[in-house]
Amino acid sequence: MKTTALKGILMLIIICTQLSCSKDYVLESNMEETFYVRNGGSDMPVFVRGNGESNKILLLLHGGPGDTSVSYLNSAYSQQLHTHYAVAYYDQRQQGNSHGHFDQEENSLSQIVEDTHDVVKALQYRYGGDIEIYLWGHSWGGAVGTAYLQTADYQSEISGFIEVSGGYDFDFINQAVISKLTDQAEIELTQGNHIEFWKEVVDYIADLDVNNLTTEQSLDLNRYAGQIERDELIDDLYVIPSTEGFSEVNDKVTNPLSVTFNAISIFTQEYLIDELLSISLSENLNLITVPTLLIWGEYDFKVPVELGQFAYDNIGSVEKTFHIYPHAGHTTMRYDADRFFNDVREFLE
């Protein structure tokens, strides 16, 4: 009698567990959900926001490595997207608000691609296999998205790719950065703008063996490129057509301690930085066949516009569009939120 009762209780527990695991999550017009995807010892948060009734979800692949998706969630361009579509903001392993214990050697591009695939599957499981998922990769996230779409048959589950200033080939980036810095330095010095900075750039480049750059030199070039945008060293870069371009809302989901710790610790891992600086995904761009929207800023010194043009020319997609924003830097969508929203909306519809 006791055995029968015990079996009944165990069966009830199993049934209840199965029912709870197969719960249907509703796609609503104003979503605000958070869940974690666990893979290889890492717990990675996914923040779903926006209009799920569209049945379209943009999966954000943030920049870095070492950034957080939350810095995108609170920007004006995302707030506009939320009115029409859902966006899944996913923090990659050992980045942003993710946490866990895992072998550091597992923190590689291929592992992050596998993590991303698990996030895609989790979205399909929660919201239904008929949802349309679009990868939205910015900077490093563009490399993750490119690698994802070149892996196995993963792109069969993706409805499209939005790449913004994607860093998919670092040697290409270095050569383009050197060329862009050199050309812009001539313009700025002729005009007498920020002379000390631009002379420093010219002198630094003059001492480089441009065909044999060290890791430190690659990082220095990236630092100079970032400083141009951060310190507003080019006036034309800051003519913002959209008055909402820099508006933000309060951050309610991030953990500052986790974000700071992850951002610092990820750059102590030489193998990951070495992989970042050796990324070369140009040869297989033709494997990408999903509809693709490419967006670059004319004044992007970190990942110059030449990479956008090359991607447009070589991606295998029949449906592809390339936009250059004339008054934008590396975080291109930030400089003209209105145009970005309209371009994405036209692409998705």
C-alpha positions in Angstrom: 0.0 0.0 0.0 2.8 2.4 0.9 4.7 1.4 -2.2 1.7 2.1 -4.4 1.2 5.5 -2.7 4.8 6.3 -3.1 4.8 5.5 -6.8 1.7 7.6 -7.2 3.4 10.6 -5.5 6.5 10.1 -7.7 4.4 9.9 -10.8 2.6 13.1 -9.8 5.9 14.9 -9.3 7.1 13.7 -12.7 3.9 14.8 -14.4 4.0 18.2 -12.7 7.6 18.7 -13.6 7.0 17.8 -17.2 4.0 20.2 -17.4 6.0 23.0 -15.9 8.9 22.4 -18.3 6.5 22.5 -21.3 4.8 25.7 -20.2 3.9 28.0 -23.1 5.3 31.5 -22.7 3.0 34.1 -24.4 4.3 36.6 -26.9 2.8 39.8 -25.7 2.8 43.4 -26.9 4.9 44.7 -24.1 7.3 41.9 -23.0 9.7 42.1 -20.1 11.1 38.7 -19.4 14.4 37.4 -18.2 15.7 33.9 -18.4 19.1 32.1 -18.3 20.7 29.7 -20.7 23.2 27.3 -19.1 25.9 25.7 -21.3 29.3 24.4 -20.4 29.3 25.8 -16.9 28.2 29.3 -17.9 24.9 30.9 -17.1 24.0 33.6 -19.6 21.1 35.9 -19.2 18.6 36.7 -21.9 16.5 39.8 -21.5 13.4 39.8 -23.8 11.8 43.2 -24.3 9.4 44.7 -26.8 6.4 43.7 -29.0 6.3 39.9 -29.1 3.0 39.9 -31.0 5.0 40.7 -34.1 6.3 37.1 -34.0 9.7 38.6 -34.8 12.6 38.5 -32.3 16.0 40.3 -32.9 18.7 38.4 -31.0 21.3 41.0 -30.1 25.0 39.9 -30.2 26.8 42.6 -28.3 30.2 44.1 -29.0 33.4 43.6 -27.1 34.4 41.0 -26.1 33.7 42.3 -22.7 30.6 44.4 -23.3 27.0 43.9 -22.1 23.8 43.8 -24.0 22.2 46.0 -21.4 24.1 49.0 -22.8 22.0 48.5 -26.0 18.7 47.8 -24.2 18.5 51.3 -22.8 19.3 53.3 -25.9 16.8 55.2 -28.1 17.2 53.0 -31.1 16.2 49.9 -29.0 13.3 51.7 -27.5 11.9 52.4 -30.9 12.4 48.8 -32.0 10.5 47.6 -29.0 7.3 49.3 -30.3 7.2 46.9 -33.3 9.4 43.9 -32.5 10.8 41.9 -29.6 14.5 42.0 -28.9 16.4 39.4 -27.0 19.4 40.9 -25.3 21.9 38.1 -24.5 25.1 38.5 -22.5 27.8 36.2 -23.8 29.8 33.9 -21.5 32.1 35.8 -19.0 30.7 39.0 -20.3 28.1 41.5 -19.0 25.8 39.9 -16.4 26.7 36.3 -17.2 28.3 34.1 -14.5 29.4 30.5 -13.8 32.4 28.3 -13.4 34.0 26.8 -16.5 37.4 26.1 -18.0 38.8 29.3 -19.3 40.0 27.5 -22.5 36.3 27.1 -23.4 35.9 30.8 -23.8 36.4 30.9 -27.6 34.6 32.1 -30.6 33.4 28.6 -31.5 32.1 28.1 -28.0 30.2 31.4 -28.1 28.7 30.3 -31.4 27.5 27.1 -29.7 26.1 29.2 -26.8 24.3 31.4 -29.3 22.8 28.3 -30.9 21.5 27.2 -27.5 19.9 30.7 -27.0 18.2 30.3 -30.4 16.8 26.9 -29.4 15.7 28.3 -26.1 13.8 31.1 -27.8 12.1 28.6 -30.1 11.2 26.4 -27.2 9.7 29.2 -25.1 7.9 31.1 -27.8 7.2 28.5 -30.5 9.1 27.1 -33.5 7.3 29.4 -35.9 8.9 32.6 -34.5 11.2 34.5 -36.8 14.6 35.1 -35.3 17.0 37.7 -36.7 20.6 38.0 -35.6 21.7 41.5 -34.8 25.4 41.7 -34.4 27.4 44.8 -33.6 31.2 45.0 -33.8 32.5 41.8 -32.1 28.9 40.6 -32.2 29.1 40.9 -36.0 32.0 38.4 -35.9 29.9 36.1 -33.7 27.0 36.4 -36.1 29.1 35.8 -39.1 30.7 32.7 -37.6 27.3 31.4 -36.5 25.9 31.6 -40.0 29.0 29.8 -41.4 28.6 26.9 -39.0 26.8 23.7 -39.9 23.2 24.4 -40.9 22.6 26.9 -38.1 21.4 29.6 -40.5 18.4 27.4 -41.4 16.8 28.5 -38.2 17.6 32.2 -38.8 15.3 34.6 -40.8 17.9 37.3 -41.4 21.1 39.0 -40.3 21.6 42.6 -39.3 25.3 43.4 -39.1 26.4 46.8 -37.8 30.1 47.6 -38.1 31.0 43.9 -37.8 34.6 43.0 -37.0 34.8 39.7 -38.9 38.4 39.9 -40.1 41.0 41.5 -37.9 43.9 41.7 -40.3 41.6 43.5 -42.7 40.5 45.8 -39.9 44.1 46.7 -39.0 45.0 47.6 -42.6 41.8 49.6 -43.0 42.3 51.4 -39.7 45.9 52.4 -40.6 44.7 53.7 -44.0 41.7 55.7 -42.5 43.8 57.1 -39.7 46.5 58.2 -42.1 44.0 59.9 -44.5 42.1 61.6 -41.7 45.2 62.8 -40.0 46.2 64.7 -43.2 42.8 66.4 -43.3 42.8 67.3 -39.6 46.4 68.6 -39.6 45.7 70.7 -42.7 42.8 72.2 -40.9 44.7 72.7 -37.7 42.4 70.5 -35.6 43.7 68.6 -32.5 47.2 68.9 -33.8 48.9 67.1 -30.9 46.7 64.0 -31.2 47.0 63.7 -34.9 50.7 64.1 -34.9 51.0 61.4 -32.3 48.9 59.1 -34.6 51.1 59.9 -37.7 54.3 59.3 -35.8 53.0 56.0 -34.3 51.9 54.6 -37.7 55.3 55.7 -39.3 57.1 53.3 -36.9 54.9 50.3 -37.6 55.7 47.3 -39.7 52.2 47.3 -41.1 52.5 43.7 -42.4 53.7 42.3 -39.1 51.7 43.9 -36.3 52.1 42.7 -32.7 49.1 42.2 -30.4 50.0 45.4 -28.5 50.2 47.4 -31.7 46.8 46.1 -32.9 45.3 47.1 -29.5 47.0 50.5 -29.8 45.4 51.1 -33.2 42.0 50.1 -31.7 42.6 52.6 -28.8 43.4 55.5 -31.2 40.3 54.7 -33.2 38.1 54.6 -30.1 39.6 57.9 -28.8 38.5 59.7 -32.0 34.9 58.9 -31.3 35.0 59.1 -27.5 36.7 62.5 -27.4 34.8 64.0 -30.3 37.8 64.7 -32.4 35.9 65.1 -35.7 33.2 67.7 -35.9 31.3 66.1 -38.8 30.8 62.9 -36.8 28.5 64.7 -34.4 25.9 66.2 -36.7 23.1 64.0 -35.4 20.0 64.0 -37.7 17.9 62.3 -35.0 17.2 64.4 -31.9 16.6 61.1 -30.1 19.9 59.6 -31.0 21.5 59.7 -27.5 18.4 59.4 -25.3 18.5 56.7 -22.7 16.2 55.2 -20.1 17.2 54.0 -16.6 19.1 50.8 -16.4 17.1 48.4 -14.2 18.5 44.9 -14.9 22.3 45.1 -14.9 24.6 44.0 -12.1 27.5 46.6 -12.1 29.8 44.2 -10.1 29.4 41.4 -12.6 29.8 43.6 -15.6 32.9 45.3 -14.3 34.5 42.0 -13.1 33.8 40.2 -16.4 35.1 43.2 -18.5 38.4 43.2 -16.6 38.9 39.4 -16.4 38.2 38.7 -20.0 41.2 40.7 -21.1 43.5 38.8 -18.8 43.1 35.7 -21.0 45.7 35.9 -23.6 44.3 33.0 -25.7 41.0 34.8 -26.2 42.6 38.1 -27.2 45.0 36.2 -29.6 41.9 34.6 -31.2 40.1 37.9 -31.4 43.1 39.5 -33.2 43.4 36.6 -35.6 39.8 36.3 -36.6 39.4 35.9 -40.4 36.0 35.0 -41.7 36.2 36.7 -45.1 36.8 33.6 -47.2 33.5 32.0 -46.3 31.2 35.0 -46.5 29.6 33.4 -49.6 28.2 30.7 -47.3 25.8 33.2 -45.7 22.6 33.1 -47.7 19.9 34.6 -45.3 18.6 38.1 -46.1 21.2 40.5 -44.8 21.2 44.2 -43.8 24.6 45.8 -43.4 24.9 49.2 -41.7 28.2 51.1 -41.2 29.2 54.6 -40.1 31.3 56.8 -42.4 33.5 57.8 -39.5 33.9 54.4 -38.0 37.6 54.1 -37.3 37.4 50.9 -35.3 35.9 48.8 -38.1 36.1 51.1 -41.2 33.4 51.1 -43.9 35.6 49.1 -46.3 34.7 46.0 -44.3 31.0 46.7 -44.8 31.5 47.1 -48.6 33.5 43.9 -48.7 30.8 42.0 -46.8 28.1 43.3 -49.2 30.1 42.3 -52.2 30.9 38.8 -51.0 28.0 37.6 -48.8 26.0 34.9 -50.7 22.6 36.4 -49.9 20.4 37.2 -52.8 18.6 39.8 -50.6 21.1 42.2 -49.1 21.3 45.9 -48.4 24.2 48.1 -47.4 23.7 51.5 -45.8 26.4 54.0 -44.8 25.4 56.6 -42.3 27.3 59.9 -43.1 27.4 61.2 -39.6 28.1 58.1 -37.5 30.9 56.3 -35.8 31.4 52.8 -34.6 28.1 52.4 -32.7 26.4 53.5 -35.9 22.7 53.1 -34.8 23.4 55.4 -31.8 23.9 58.4 -34.1 20.7 58.3 -35.9 18.1 56.2 -34.1 15.3 57.2 -36.4 17.0 56.1 -39.5 18.2 52.9 -37.9 14.7 52.0 -36.8 13.3 52.8 -40.3 16.0 50.8 -42.1 15.5 47.8 -39.8 11.7 48.0 -40.1 11.9 48.1 -43.9 14.3 45.1 -43.8 12.0 43.1 -41.5 8.8 43.9 -43.3 
